């Protein structure tokens, strides 16, 4: 669980840093800049949401396996 949390934190921080660097080095008009920022924020939000959904599915599978009755004599 800690590794996925660390990954997501790094992913979000990396996205923010990348966005700031891109904004500083890409000359654009104010409207273009706002559109770029909005598009990048939506992309990052989508990727984080997808990663969270995938992790949730993994955890639900693990939980279902733990809740499943064990066969007698199985170690």
VENZINOR-V257610 format. One record per residue. N is the residue number from 0. PHI is phi as a letter, one per 30 degrees, with the letter a starting at -180 (none if undefined). OMEGA is omega in radians with two decimals (NA if undefined). Layout:
N|PHI|OMEGA / N|PHI|OMEGA
This chain:
0|none|-3.12 / 1|d|-3.10 / 2|d|3.13 / 3|d|3.10 / 4|d|3.11 / 5|d|3.12 / 6|d|-3.11 / 7|d|3.09 / 8|d|3.12 / 9|d|3.14 / 10|d|-3.12 / 11|d|3.14 / 12|d|3.11 / 13|d|3.10 / 14|d|3.14 / 15|d|3.13 / 16|d|3.11 / 17|d|3.13 / 18|d|-3.14 / 19|d|3.14 / 20|d|3.13 / 21|d|-3.14 / 22|d|-3.11 / 23|d|-3.04 / 24|c|-3.12 / 25|c|3.13 / 26|d|-3.13 / 27|b|3.05 / 28|d|-3.12 / 29|e|-3.13 / 30|d|3.10 / 31|d|-3.13 / 32|d|3.11 / 33|d|3.11 / 34|d|3.11 / 35|d|3.14 / 36|d|-3.13 / 37|d|3.12 / 38|d|-3.14 / 39|d|3.12 / 40|d|3.12 / 41|d|3.13 / 42|d|-3.14 / 43|d|3.13 / 44|e|3.13 / 45|d|-3.13 / 46|d|3.12 / 47|d|3.12 / 48|d|3.12 / 49|d|3.12 / 50|d|3.13 / 51|d|3.12 / 52|d|3.12 / 53|d|3.13 / 54|d|3.12 / 55|d|3.12 / 56|d|3.10 / 57|d|-3.12 / 58|d|3.11 / 59|d|3.08 / 60|d|3.12 / 61|d|3.13 / 62|d|3.12 / 63|d|3.11 / 64|d|3.14 / 65|d|-3.12 / 66|d|-3.10 / 67|d|3.12 / 68|d|3.14 / 69|d|3.10 / 70|d|3.13 / 71|d|3.11 / 72|i|3.11 / 73|d|-3.11 / 74|c|NA
